[in-house]
């Protein structure tokens, strides 16, 4: 009976580890497929789907040279999209357009690096239409029940948004970690 209980505990533990690691594995594997799709987007100048059944498309590449970060950005910011990579918020501007660009990502995968960004760090955002460089202006923590990101049509800001706190056991919640960066070079 003790051997059976030990085997059951080991199997349960293995299942829980595999289940918990799945989101990280999916995030890493998806970035490989997304990178291929990004190359196709650059060649054709048309946003492409990373796999035939995808309900999103590749729209940009986000890099932070100082940290060695490079992520493919997808269209949309639903939980299903963010499981594969950062997502461009519908209704926000695309780089090169008037208004604020908003990109969201999960705090425990693709946007974990936001915690290390500092004022003055540079962020590159490339689309099929151009390359845009931003400089981090500030970092704020907002409660989504009390504050909204202001979208000024004359703005040239990039907002990178993720849930906060970074080490929270519970996902979601009302707090958001917001990095704002201003356009410095096209």
Secondary structure, DSSP 8 states (H G I E B T S, - for coil): -HHHHHHHHHHHHHHHHHHHHHHHHHHHHHHHHHHHHHHHHHHHSS---SSTT-SS-EEEEEEEGGGTEEEEEEE---HHHHTTS-EE-TTS--TTSSS-EEEE--TTTTTGGGGG--TT-EEEEEETTEEEEEEEEEEEEEETTT------TT--EEEEEEES-TT-SS---SEEEEEEEEEEE-
